[in-house]
C-alpha cells in the first residue's frame, strides 16, 4: 500500500509539471488517477493502522469529503495552470476548495491547541482574533493597490497599434497582449541582450513590444507609448 501511495504522489506531481507542456486533459487524467490511488491506498493504510475492516465513521467522519474537496481544488488548479493567460479572477472557481481547506486547517489547529493556554488565555480563543486581523490587513492592502495603472493604459495604446499588424508578435508581457489581441503573443523567455535577437529570429517575430530598453541588431523601434517600446523587424535583403 505504501508503494501505491508513493506512486499516487508521483502521478499528482507529474500532472502539475506537465500542465503547460502537454494537453491539460492528459494532466487532469494523471491527476485524477493519482488522487484515486492516493485515496485508495490512504484508506487501506488507515484500516491497517486501526485493525479494522472499514473506515470508522466516528473516528474519521469527514475523510471522504476531505478527499473529494482536495480533488476539486487540485483539478481546477491544474486546469488553469495549463492556460497561457492567467487572471486572479480564475481563483473564483477554486474558492469552494480553498475555503474548505482553510476551514479544515483552522478547525484542526483549534482542536490541537484547545488545551494550550497563554497567561490563562486559551490559545483556541486567540486564533479567531488573529485570523480577523489578517483578513483586515489583507483587505486594507488590497484597497491600497486599487489605483490607476499608467502601464496598463500604455499597454492598451500599444494593443491598438498592433491589432491590425500581420506576423508573429512577441513581448515580455505575452499573456497580457494575448488577452487583449485575442491571438497568441509569444512570451519572451530571455531578455538578456546577447540571446534576445536570436530568440526573436528563431520565433520569426515581426513585432516586439517590451518595457525594457534594448539594442537589437535585426529590429528597430517604430513606436513608443510611455515606457513601452514597439520594435519591428528590419526589412533586410
Steps between C-alpha positions, in 0.01 A plus 500: 500500500784737577637439149162587344479807721847610383405441135184707546702795632737472203206504256355808668838672477537406132154642426619839625835487323336415166208744530640753253703256289235253380122494466332602825263202451795262541622694803151481653485125429835454677373708790175306547681168467747615765221624727307173465809292584581738784151470648498121456844441654440761771179320601674163510779645715240639741328162521829322566588756765163454674481121451155550349315380191346839415558866578343600829238772445554620855879523492532626141158656426619738228776301330315445171375859467853621577638294211222621264558868583878466461440341159257783412762763586792328327307425179426870445854592599648268235241611241590869534871422522473379141359834383727747325303791646454510876284746693446527874122469447551139387552411866122554543438150364742363758341700784289211642806278524717780643237595760455135595873441545544822701202412720630146549845633593359749749275238658791254531721771650234597755448137602875448545541818707183480711694410816788745448481819705701821498464694826169325574370583151416200288690505172184375330337836576789698352501327162171658371623845608827445312313387187272809511804728526668327204183541292472870590865568414463308174191702405670830578806400298280400204309829507827695501602327177178593319657799331533620144765302317684712242664190353161339436387812311819495291449131423151570364647765269758248383222248440311749282815548292565127464147370448511530120861392458589176325763251609624356827502734800720440804505679833639485853131523599373240258190381691374860542518571126355158422196589707445838335583402141306170516791318336822348628778744579806294581672565829866603485683246714840667518543879513878470505641723226726225364216249450203721422568554128540126444181415689301752296638372170447136599132579564467702176383804695387795288421732793640520851360699792686542828541716809878459473736719303683264265735535204401246237699422188210386284221717645444876519264702725191624317275625780512597868218519753635619835742232618399261222702478181383312190765364265452378143720258313734672254429444134829327419582382152 
